[in-house]
Structures are given as C-alpha cells and as structure tokens.
Amino acid sequence: MRKRTIVWPALALAAAVPALGEAAPLKVQPPQIAVREHRLANGLTVLFHEDHSVPVVSLQVWYHVGSKNERPGRSGFAHLFEHIMFKGSENLAPGEFTDYISSIGGRYNATTDFDRTLYFEIIPSNHLERLLWMEADRMRALDVSEANFLSERDVVKEERRLRVDNPPFGRLFEVVLASTFTTHPYKILSIGSMADLDAATIEDVRAFHKLYYVPNNATLVVSGDFDPAQALAWIEKYFAPIPKGADIPRDIPQEPEQTAGRRVVDYDANTPLPTVLITCHVPEEGDPETYALEVASRILSDGQSSRLYRKLVYEQQIALQAGGQMLALEDPGVFYFYAILQKGHTAEEGEASLVAEMIRLQEEPVSAEELDKAKNQIIAGQVLDRQTTNDKAGAIGHAAVILGDWRLVDGETARYQKVTAADVQAVARKYFRPENRTVIFMLPEALRPSEVKP
C-alpha cells in the first residue's frame, strides 16, 4: 500500500488537480519485481533485484527502527541518527561518504518515519563495491561522539523550528497524533519534542544506537545493474564480520480500542484560520480492510473533484481546503479528515459538513464511476512508483520490513481491483462510527476565550 507520505493541508491545494473525463478500469499493471534473498550468519537480510536496462544500481539499507521504538522522554532518536549517519565512521571522515557519492554523479538521502529508518544511494554500477564497503563501515563503526551528537541535535532542533513550531499550521499533525493516540508511541512526531531532545544524553544516544543499528535489525536491498554472485561476495566480505546485536525488543505499547468519541480544542498563534480535523482508528497496513479504506480515501479526498473538496470548497464555499488521508502504518494507523475554513466560517460548520460526507459514505453505495476512478488513481500510482531501480528497491524493502515478507511486494493491484462498493460502505460503517472518532478544533489564538487565556 505504501501510503506513508503525510499530506499537510497547507500544501494539499497545490497537489489537487481536476479529474479529466469519465473513469474506466485501467488495464495496465505495475511491473512484477523478481527478488532473491540471502541471509548472513549475523542476521543481515540481503535482497537482490536485477535490472540491466541502465548501468545504475540502487543500494538501500532499512533499519527496522523508527520513532515508535523510542522510550518515553527520549523521542527523536531515530531521526537524530538519520543525521549522525553522515558524520563519519572509523574509516570515513565527516562528509566523505556524501562527497564520494556526489563525485561519481550519484545521489543519496535518508528518511525516518514511525516504523523504520531508510538510507539509500543511487550510483553508477561500477562503484558498487566501494559503496558496500562504506555502508558496512558506518554500520560497524559509526562515530557516535559527543561532538557529533551535540552538533546534530542542534540541527534537528532547528529543523523542528522550521517545520513544526514556526510555520502556519506547523503543529497540525503533531496535535492530530497526540489527540488520536493515547498509548501507542505513534502519538509523538518522529522529529521528537524539544524537551526530549534537550534532555537526551550521549549515553542515551549510544545505547539506542547499539541496540537498533545492527545487522540483525537491518535489510540490505540491491537493485539494478550488478552481478549477484559478485555482489554477494562483497557483502560477505564487508558485512559478515559485523557482530550480531542483541535481540530487538518489539514490546510496543498497543493502542486500546476507542469506545467513545473525543473532542479536543487547540489554540495556536500559527493557526491563521479555524481548522477542523476528524480522526478514526484503522487497521495496520496489509490488513484486508485497508484496501477498501484506501479506495474510500481516494473517493473522499483525492483532487478537486473528490467529494470533500467539491462539497466544502466548491458547493458550500465554507472552506479553502478539504480532504483527508489514510495513514497506513506497521501497527494500526489513522484515517483523518480535515477542513480549513474560510474567514467568517466556523469549525463547527466544517465538522457538520465533514460528518455529513462520512454518513453519506456509510449510507449510500459509491457509484461505479467513482469506484473505477479511485482504483485507477491507486493503480496508476503503483505503476509510476516502480519505474526506477530505486523505486523497486523501495518497494522490496517496504514489503520486507513493514509488511514482514518481501514476497508481498507484488499482488496489491489484484487486491484493489477486487474492492466493491459494498466493501467501501462496510469499512465506512465500521471505522467512521461516532465512538471511533476524535474531533479536533485547531483555532487561532485570537479566538481563545478570555477566561481560558494561558
């Protein structure tokens, strides 16, 4: 499913495009991905996909650790290591890793989310051996010095100021998570809190690294133009000597079932317009019902012709933006609806309109045209997401780490094609019910009643 990117309401308008013409079922299918698996004695999972169409290879290292693995009071560590990983290792000076990749015309990046941390490089295939050695060097002997910790902590804190604390609507998703999840660590943004970052010590950081950044918690994906036998020999040479780590704890506190609706009101000087969000708990990614939920998400909120945008923005003209998304995660996730209200309109109006569309989905089967359009959007996205060696490596790694089996990399298209209007109606009735909702009003600070001023 791989619906991991969060659509921030302040940016959604730029991404919304009208639908063209009537929908008809797509006959195109995403390309199948052939995979070969190897497992080193130290627990490292190695996955190969050959593609000799261009002399390029993508290398991805997936560590099965994200913000949900952080203990209370010590948030932001997985994201912190996204930065420290580029600060040098035993045989690589700070910046040498990235400078080398840039010098050969390659690309690199890293991302952190709730469930995993991903590091990837795309390089000319004749440089694969050196890149494998560099990745092994930072897995084996990363420089987790106090100087690196302190400098990168300052970088992360500034990143939080720029992305969360200061921009308009910056705290929106932080409030959504904190209001929706009461127990599960998903309640905290992966970037962490300022208080937790300030409280962290070098001993805390080193302990986190020692536990999670080890071969038995990593998946190495090689995709593109390479010789599998030679690549495996290099991997055995450079990665096999790295010691296996301790068993990885997976005792994540699980979210209890929500049995009554909740309401939250948040006032913020960086919320320029009244905004309403409604969140609902949904199953984990890969659960059979999530396919119908994703179709529902597209019908409700994908583009300017979607139900929510058309109703609240075009017809009622009460909102600047309206939409929603299912955030599919390794553990049960969240489906959220939102509306940013026009000046002169209230969050209560937005809530009433959003709920009306939720009820409509529960009571009226979607049309065949809407169903085909939603499926087409999803399948087209799957095709576009498998065009490059790095796309394919990402699909393999996601299936292996998040879904738990790389063999699930193929087959989602068929599951989406089987979704019916009755399936969409059934999941709407099951998951959008009032007792599974949290209604959140994010309001400008100027609207705070005087009797509750801080």
WOSUL-V367718 format. One record per residue. RES is the residue in one letter. PHI is phi in whole degrees, 0 to 359 (NA if undefined). PSI is psi in radians with two decimals (* if undefined). OMEGA is omega as a letter, one per 20 degrees, with the letter a starting at -180 (999 if undefined). Layout:
BEGIN
res=RES phi=PHI psi=PSI omega=OMEGA
res=RES phi=PHI psi=PSI omega=OMEGA
END
This chain:
BEGIN
res=M phi=NA psi=-0.90 omega=r
res=R phi=56 psi=0.58 omega=r
res=K phi=273 psi=1.34 omega=a
res=R phi=253 psi=-0.40 omega=a
res=T phi=284 psi=2.21 omega=a
res=I phi=280 psi=2.22 omega=r
res=V phi=270 psi=1.81 omega=r
res=W phi=286 psi=2.27 omega=a
res=P phi=307 psi=-0.63 omega=a
res=A phi=294 psi=-0.32 omega=a
res=L phi=251 psi=-0.16 omega=a
res=A phi=294 psi=-0.55 omega=a
res=L phi=299 psi=-0.68 omega=a
res=A phi=293 psi=-0.45 omega=a
res=A phi=270 psi=-0.22 omega=a
res=A phi=280 psi=2.26 omega=r
res=V phi=227 psi=2.54 omega=a
res=P phi=292 psi=2.63 omega=r
res=A phi=283 psi=2.53 omega=a
res=L phi=249 psi=2.10 omega=r
res=G phi=73 psi=3.13 omega=r
res=E phi=275 psi=2.62 omega=a
res=A phi=279 psi=2.50 omega=r
res=A phi=221 psi=2.59 omega=a
res=P phi=303 psi=2.31 omega=r
res=L phi=287 psi=2.43 omega=r
res=K phi=261 psi=-0.22 omega=r
res=V phi=289 psi=2.59 omega=r
res=Q phi=233 psi=2.52 omega=r
res=P phi=295 psi=2.55 omega=a
res=P phi=296 psi=2.47 omega=r
res=Q phi=287 psi=2.65 omega=a
res=I phi=239 psi=2.00 omega=r
res=A phi=277 psi=2.32 omega=a
res=V phi=229 psi=2.46 omega=r
res=R phi=240 psi=2.37 omega=a
res=E phi=249 psi=2.48 omega=r
res=H phi=225 psi=2.64 omega=r
res=R phi=228 psi=2.12 omega=r
res=L phi=281 psi=2.84 omega=a
res=A phi=296 psi=-0.46 omega=r
res=N phi=275 psi=0.09 omega=r
res=G phi=98 psi=-0.10 omega=r
res=L phi=293 psi=2.22 omega=r
res=T phi=270 psi=2.28 omega=a
res=V phi=239 psi=2.21 omega=a
res=L phi=234 psi=2.23 omega=a
res=F phi=248 psi=2.44 omega=r
res=H phi=223 psi=2.07 omega=a
res=E phi=271 psi=2.39 omega=r
res=D phi=206 psi=1.81 omega=a
res=H phi=263 psi=0.36 omega=a
res=S phi=291 psi=-0.55 omega=r
res=V phi=221 psi=2.65 omega=a
res=P phi=280 psi=1.05 omega=a
res=V phi=226 psi=2.54 omega=r
res=V phi=227 psi=2.49 omega=r
res=S phi=249 psi=2.30 omega=r
res=L phi=242 psi=2.21 omega=r
res=Q phi=233 psi=2.39 omega=r
res=V phi=242 psi=2.03 omega=r
res=W phi=257 psi=2.06 omega=r
res=Y phi=261 psi=2.24 omega=a
res=H phi=278 psi=1.12 omega=r
res=V phi=211 psi=2.31 omega=r
res=G phi=217 psi=-2.87 omega=a
res=S phi=295 psi=-0.41 omega=a
res=K phi=290 psi=-0.27 omega=r
res=N phi=271 psi=-0.04 omega=a
res=E phi=277 psi=2.47 omega=a
res=R phi=277 psi=2.75 omega=a
res=P phi=306 psi=2.37 omega=a
res=G phi=85 psi=-0.03 omega=a
res=R phi=226 psi=0.90 omega=a
res=S phi=280 psi=2.79 omega=r
res=G phi=92 psi=0.02 omega=a
res=F phi=290 psi=-0.75 omega=a
res=A phi=299 psi=-0.74 omega=r
res=H phi=292 psi=-0.62 omega=r
res=L phi=301 psi=-0.72 omega=a
res=F phi=288 psi=-0.38 omega=r
res=E phi=304 psi=-0.58 omega=r
res=H phi=275 psi=-0.81 omega=a
res=I phi=298 psi=-0.50 omega=a
res=M phi=302 psi=-0.38 omega=a
res=F phi=259 psi=0.20 omega=a
res=K phi=261 psi=0.21 omega=r
res=G phi=109 psi=2.78 omega=r
res=S phi=216 psi=-2.98 omega=a
res=E phi=305 psi=-0.72 omega=a
res=N phi=247 psi=0.14 omega=a
res=L phi=231 psi=2.15 omega=r
res=A phi=287 psi=2.79 omega=r
res=P phi=306 psi=2.25 omega=r
res=G phi=87 psi=-0.25 omega=a
res=E phi=293 psi=-0.66 omega=r
res=F phi=302 psi=-0.93 omega=a
res=T phi=288 psi=-0.63 omega=r
res=D phi=297 psi=-0.70 omega=a
res=Y phi=296 psi=-0.81 omega=a
res=I phi=298 psi=-0.74 omega=r
res=S phi=296 psi=-0.64 omega=a
res=S phi=293 psi=-0.40 omega=r
res=I phi=258 psi=0.17 omega=r
res=G phi=80 psi=0.36 omega=a
res=G phi=268 psi=-3.14 omega=r
res=R phi=228 psi=2.69 omega=r
res=Y phi=210 psi=2.76 omega=r
res=N phi=189 psi=3.08 omega=r
res=A phi=208 psi=2.60 omega=r
res=T phi=220 psi=2.61 omega=r
res=T phi=232 psi=2.40 omega=r
res=D phi=222 psi=-2.83 omega=a
res=F phi=296 psi=-0.58 omega=a
res=D phi=247 psi=-0.31 omega=a
res=R phi=202 psi=2.87 omega=r
res=T phi=236 psi=2.33 omega=a
res=L phi=236 psi=2.30 omega=r
res=Y phi=239 psi=2.30 omega=a
res=F phi=218 psi=2.66 omega=r
res=E phi=222 psi=2.54 omega=r
res=I phi=235 psi=2.08 omega=a
res=I phi=220 psi=2.83 omega=r
res=P phi=301 psi=2.42 omega=a
res=S phi=294 psi=-0.37 omega=r
res=N phi=285 psi=-0.02 omega=r
res=H phi=253 psi=0.23 omega=a
res=L phi=298 psi=-0.74 omega=a
res=E phi=300 psi=-0.80 omega=a
res=R phi=296 psi=-0.66 omega=a
res=L phi=293 psi=-0.68 omega=r
res=L phi=298 psi=-0.72 omega=r
res=W phi=297 psi=-0.72 omega=a
res=M phi=294 psi=-0.74 omega=r
res=E phi=296 psi=-0.69 omega=r
res=A phi=294 psi=-0.63 omega=a
res=D phi=295 psi=-0.69 omega=a
res=R phi=278 psi=-0.36 omega=r
res=M phi=288 psi=-0.66 omega=a
res=R phi=278 psi=-0.68 omega=a
res=A phi=214 psi=0.98 omega=r
res=L phi=295 psi=2.52 omega=r
res=D phi=275 psi=1.54 omega=r
res=V phi=266 psi=1.14 omega=a
res=S phi=274 psi=2.81 omega=r
res=E phi=296 psi=-0.62 omega=r
res=A phi=297 psi=-0.77 omega=r
res=N phi=295 psi=-0.72 omega=r
res=F phi=300 psi=-0.85 omega=a
res=L phi=293 psi=-0.72 omega=a
res=S phi=292 psi=-0.73 omega=a
res=E phi=284 psi=-0.50 omega=r
res=R phi=298 psi=-0.71 omega=r
res=D phi=296 psi=-0.66 omega=r
res=V phi=296 psi=-0.78 omega=a
res=V phi=295 psi=-0.70 omega=r
res=K phi=297 psi=-0.69 omega=r
res=E phi=292 psi=-0.66 omega=r
res=E phi=299 psi=-0.71 omega=r
res=R phi=296 psi=-0.74 omega=r
res=R phi=301 psi=-0.74 omega=a
res=L phi=287 psi=-0.59 omega=a
res=R phi=260 psi=-0.48 omega=a
res=V phi=241 psi=-0.96 omega=a
res=D phi=284 psi=-0.59 omega=a
res=N phi=255 psi=-0.57 omega=a
res=P phi=285 psi=2.77 omega=r
res=P phi=303 psi=2.37 omega=a
res=F phi=62 psi=0.26 omega=a
res=G phi=299 psi=-0.60 omega=a
res=R phi=273 psi=0.04 omega=a
res=L phi=305 psi=-0.94 omega=a
res=F phi=288 psi=-0.49 omega=r
res=E phi=298 psi=-0.74 omega=r
res=V phi=293 psi=-0.69 omega=r
res=V phi=302 psi=-0.87 omega=a
res=L phi=295 psi=-0.81 omega=a
res=A phi=295 psi=-0.50 omega=a
res=S phi=275 psi=-0.54 omega=a
res=T phi=275 psi=-0.74 omega=a
res=F phi=259 psi=2.21 omega=r
res=T phi=261 psi=-0.44 omega=a
res=T phi=233 psi=-0.81 omega=a
res=H phi=295 psi=2.51 omega=r
res=P phi=297 psi=-0.16 omega=r
res=Y phi=302 psi=-0.21 omega=a
res=K phi=289 psi=-0.14 omega=a
res=I phi=242 psi=2.34 omega=r
res=L phi=301 psi=2.59 omega=a
res=S phi=294 psi=-0.40 omega=r
res=I phi=287 psi=-0.28 omega=r
res=G phi=84 psi=3.08 omega=r
res=S phi=257 psi=2.71 omega=r
res=M phi=300 psi=-0.73 omega=a
res=A phi=298 psi=-0.75 omega=a
res=D phi=293 psi=-0.72 omega=r
res=L phi=297 psi=-0.72 omega=r
res=D phi=294 psi=-0.60 omega=a
res=A phi=279 psi=-0.27 omega=a
res=A phi=294 psi=2.53 omega=r
res=T phi=244 psi=2.86 omega=r
res=I phi=297 psi=-0.56 omega=r
res=E phi=294 psi=-0.71 omega=r
res=D phi=300 psi=-0.80 omega=a
res=V phi=293 psi=-0.76 omega=r
res=R phi=295 psi=-0.66 omega=r
res=A phi=295 psi=-0.71 omega=r
res=F phi=297 psi=-0.77 omega=r
res=H phi=296 psi=-0.78 omega=a
res=K phi=298 psi=-0.60 omega=a
res=L phi=283 psi=-0.74 omega=a
res=Y phi=255 psi=-0.42 omega=a
res=Y phi=261 psi=1.16 omega=a
res=V phi=227 psi=2.79 omega=a
res=P phi=303 psi=-0.69 omega=a
res=N phi=285 psi=0.03 omega=r
res=N phi=239 psi=0.35 omega=a
res=A phi=232 psi=2.61 omega=r
res=T phi=234 psi=2.16 omega=a
res=L phi=256 psi=2.11 omega=a
res=V phi=246 psi=2.23 omega=r
res=V phi=241 psi=2.15 omega=a
res=S phi=225 psi=2.26 omega=r
res=G phi=132 psi=-2.50 omega=a
res=D phi=267 psi=1.67 omega=a
res=F phi=203 psi=2.84 omega=r
res=D phi=265 psi=2.04 omega=a
res=P phi=300 psi=-0.70 omega=a
res=A phi=295 psi=-0.76 omega=r
res=Q phi=292 psi=-0.73 omega=r
res=A phi=298 psi=-0.73 omega=r
res=L phi=295 psi=-0.65 omega=r
res=A phi=297 psi=-0.73 omega=r
res=W phi=295 psi=-0.71 omega=a
res=I phi=295 psi=-0.74 omega=r
res=E phi=298 psi=-0.68 omega=a
res=K phi=294 psi=-0.76 omega=a
res=Y phi=263 psi=-0.55 omega=a
res=F phi=262 psi=-0.56 omega=a
res=A phi=300 psi=-0.60 omega=r
res=P phi=288 psi=-0.19 omega=a
res=I phi=289 psi=2.21 omega=a
res=P phi=295 psi=2.55 omega=r
res=K phi=292 psi=2.50 omega=r
res=G phi=271 psi=-3.09 omega=r
res=A phi=292 psi=2.86 omega=r
res=D phi=300 psi=2.43 omega=a
res=I phi=276 psi=2.16 omega=r
res=P phi=289 psi=2.35 omega=r
res=R phi=237 psi=0.50 omega=a
res=D phi=273 psi=1.09 omega=a
res=I phi=283 psi=2.25 omega=r
res=P phi=300 psi=2.19 omega=a
res=Q phi=269 psi=2.57 omega=a
res=E phi=287 psi=2.23 omega=r
res=P phi=290 psi=2.74 omega=r
res=E phi=297 psi=2.35 omega=r
res=Q phi=278 psi=2.16 omega=a
res=T phi=247 psi=-0.02 omega=r
res=A phi=211 psi=2.52 omega=r
res=G phi=298 psi=2.62 omega=r
res=R phi=233 psi=2.70 omega=r
res=R phi=227 psi=2.42 omega=a
res=V phi=225 psi=2.40 omega=r
res=V phi=238 psi=2.22 omega=a
res=D phi=234 psi=2.31 omega=r
res=Y phi=249 psi=2.38 omega=a
res=D phi=209 psi=2.37 omega=r
res=A phi=294 psi=-0.39 omega=r
res=N phi=265 psi=0.20 omega=r
res=T phi=258 psi=1.75 omega=a
res=P phi=282 psi=-0.38 omega=a
res=L phi=223 psi=2.61 omega=r
res=P phi=304 psi=2.35 omega=a
res=T phi=225 psi=2.38 omega=r
res=V phi=239 psi=2.42 omega=r
res=L phi=229 psi=2.47 omega=r
res=I phi=235 psi=2.13 omega=a
res=T phi=246 psi=2.60 omega=r
res=C phi=223 psi=2.39 omega=r
res=H phi=289 psi=2.43 omega=r
res=V phi=224 psi=2.91 omega=a
res=P phi=291 psi=3.02 omega=r
res=E phi=289 psi=2.76 omega=r
res=E phi=302 psi=2.42 omega=a
res=G phi=96 psi=-0.32 omega=r
res=D phi=298 psi=2.41 omega=a
res=P phi=307 psi=-0.56 omega=a
res=E phi=285 psi=-0.29 omega=a
res=T phi=290 psi=-0.37 omega=r
res=Y phi=291 psi=-0.75 omega=r
res=A phi=292 psi=-0.61 omega=r
res=L phi=294 psi=-0.68 omega=r
res=E phi=293 psi=-0.67 omega=r
res=V phi=298 psi=-0.76 omega=r
res=A phi=301 psi=-0.71 omega=r
res=S phi=300 psi=-0.74 omega=a
res=R phi=293 psi=-0.71 omega=r
res=I phi=296 psi=-0.70 omega=a
res=L phi=283 psi=-0.59 omega=a
res=S phi=217 psi=0.15 omega=a
res=D phi=265 psi=1.70 omega=r
res=G phi=93 psi=3.03 omega=a
res=Q phi=289 psi=-0.28 omega=r
res=S phi=268 psi=0.03 omega=r
res=S phi=290 psi=2.83 omega=a
res=R phi=299 psi=-0.82 omega=a
res=L phi=292 psi=-0.78 omega=a
res=Y phi=295 psi=-0.78 omega=a
res=R phi=297 psi=-0.73 omega=a
res=K phi=287 psi=-0.93 omega=a
res=L phi=279 psi=-0.58 omega=a
res=V phi=268 psi=-0.87 omega=a
res=Y phi=277 psi=-0.90 omega=a
res=E phi=279 psi=-0.98 omega=a
res=Q phi=279 psi=-0.45 omega=r
res=Q phi=55 psi=0.73 omega=r
res=I phi=255 psi=-0.20 omega=a
res=A phi=231 psi=2.56 omega=r
res=L phi=281 psi=-0.65 omega=r
res=Q phi=217 psi=2.62 omega=r
res=A phi=205 psi=2.47 omega=a
res=G phi=178 psi=-2.67 omega=a
res=G phi=176 psi=3.13 omega=a
res=Q phi=193 psi=2.56 omega=r
res=M phi=265 psi=2.15 omega=r
res=L phi=264 psi=1.76 omega=a
res=A phi=274 psi=2.23 omega=a
res=L phi=228 psi=3.01 omega=a
res=E phi=295 psi=-0.66 omega=r
res=D phi=258 psi=2.95 omega=a
res=P phi=310 psi=2.36 omega=a
res=G phi=250 psi=-2.55 omega=a
res=V phi=216 psi=2.52 omega=r
res=F phi=246 psi=2.18 omega=a
res=Y phi=233 psi=2.57 omega=r
res=F phi=244 psi=2.60 omega=r
res=Y phi=211 psi=2.77 omega=r
res=A phi=212 psi=2.26 omega=r
res=I phi=261 psi=2.02 omega=a
res=L phi=279 psi=2.58 omega=r
res=Q phi=294 psi=2.69 omega=r
res=K phi=301 psi=2.32 omega=a
res=G phi=96 psi=-0.12 omega=r
res=H phi=246 psi=2.73 omega=a
res=T phi=251 psi=2.81 omega=r
res=A phi=298 psi=-0.57 omega=r
res=E phi=298 psi=-0.70 omega=r
res=E phi=297 psi=-0.76 omega=r
res=G phi=298 psi=-0.74 omega=r
res=E phi=300 psi=-0.80 omega=a
res=A phi=300 psi=-0.71 omega=a
res=S phi=289 psi=-0.70 omega=r
res=L phi=296 psi=-0.78 omega=r
res=V phi=297 psi=-0.66 omega=r
res=A phi=299 psi=-0.69 omega=r
res=E phi=287 psi=-0.57 omega=r
res=M phi=296 psi=-0.77 omega=r
res=I phi=294 psi=-0.69 omega=r
res=R phi=301 psi=-0.72 omega=r
res=L phi=293 psi=-0.55 omega=r
res=Q phi=286 psi=-0.59 omega=a
res=E phi=261 psi=-0.45 omega=a
res=E phi=239 psi=2.19 omega=r
res=P phi=300 psi=2.47 omega=r
res=V phi=290 psi=2.71 omega=a
res=S phi=285 psi=2.80 omega=r
res=A phi=299 psi=-0.64 omega=a
res=E phi=294 psi=-0.78 omega=r
res=E phi=297 psi=-0.72 omega=a
res=L phi=296 psi=-0.82 omega=r
res=D phi=296 psi=-0.71 omega=r
res=K phi=299 psi=-0.80 omega=a
res=A phi=297 psi=-0.79 omega=r
res=K phi=297 psi=-0.70 omega=r
res=N phi=298 psi=-0.72 omega=r
res=Q phi=299 psi=-0.75 omega=a
res=I phi=293 psi=-0.84 omega=a
res=I phi=293 psi=-0.69 omega=r
res=A phi=300 psi=-0.70 omega=r
res=G phi=297 psi=-0.68 omega=r
res=Q phi=296 psi=-0.70 omega=r
res=V phi=296 psi=-0.83 omega=a
res=L phi=295 psi=-0.49 omega=a
res=D phi=279 psi=0.08 omega=a
res=R phi=232 psi=0.58 omega=a
res=Q phi=272 psi=-0.57 omega=a
res=T phi=248 psi=2.92 omega=r
res=T phi=298 psi=-0.61 omega=r
res=N phi=288 psi=-0.65 omega=r
res=D phi=303 psi=-0.81 omega=a
res=K phi=293 psi=-0.68 omega=r
res=A phi=299 psi=-0.70 omega=r
res=G phi=296 psi=-0.70 omega=r
res=A phi=295 psi=-0.71 omega=r
res=I phi=295 psi=-0.85 omega=a
res=G phi=297 psi=-0.70 omega=r
res=H phi=297 psi=-0.78 omega=r
res=A phi=297 psi=-0.74 omega=a
res=A phi=292 psi=-0.76 omega=a
res=V phi=271 psi=-0.84 omega=a
res=I phi=275 psi=-0.74 omega=r
res=L phi=273 psi=-0.26 omega=r
res=G phi=89 psi=0.06 omega=a
res=D phi=199 psi=2.05 omega=a
res=W phi=298 psi=-0.35 omega=a
res=R phi=294 psi=-0.27 omega=r
res=L phi=277 psi=0.10 omega=r
res=V phi=297 psi=-0.48 omega=r
res=D phi=247 psi=2.72 omega=r
res=G phi=112 psi=-0.20 omega=a
res=E phi=293 psi=-0.59 omega=a
res=T phi=303 psi=-0.78 omega=r
res=A phi=298 psi=-0.64 omega=a
res=R phi=291 psi=-0.64 omega=r
res=Y phi=291 psi=-0.70 omega=a
res=Q phi=296 psi=-0.42 omega=a
res=K phi=277 psi=-0.18 omega=a
res=V phi=294 psi=2.32 omega=a
res=T phi=249 psi=2.92 omega=r
res=A phi=300 psi=-0.63 omega=r
res=A phi=294 psi=-0.63 omega=r
res=D phi=297 psi=-0.76 omega=a
res=V phi=297 psi=-0.77 omega=r
res=Q phi=296 psi=-0.67 omega=a
res=A phi=293 psi=-0.76 omega=a
res=V phi=288 psi=-0.55 omega=r
res=A phi=296 psi=-0.73 omega=r
res=R phi=294 psi=-0.64 omega=a
res=K phi=283 psi=-0.73 omega=a
res=Y phi=254 psi=-0.31 omega=a
res=F phi=261 psi=0.27 omega=a
res=R phi=290 psi=2.68 omega=a
res=P phi=305 psi=-0.69 omega=a
res=E phi=288 psi=-0.21 omega=r
res=N phi=257 psi=0.23 omega=a
res=R phi=255 psi=2.53 omega=r
res=T phi=239 psi=2.12 omega=a
res=V phi=260 psi=2.20 omega=a
res=I phi=238 psi=2.16 omega=r
res=F phi=257 psi=2.08 omega=r
res=M phi=254 psi=2.04 omega=a
res=L phi=236 psi=2.62 omega=r
res=P phi=302 psi=2.54 omega=r
res=E phi=304 psi=-0.57 omega=a
res=A phi=296 psi=-0.34 omega=a
res=L phi=270 psi=-0.04 omega=r
res=R phi=295 psi=2.21 omega=r
res=P phi=301 psi=2.53 omega=a
res=S phi=299 psi=-0.54 omega=a
res=E phi=286 psi=-0.21 omega=r
res=V phi=242 psi=0.36 omega=r
res=K phi=298 psi=2.43 omega=a
res=P phi=291 psi=* omega=999
END
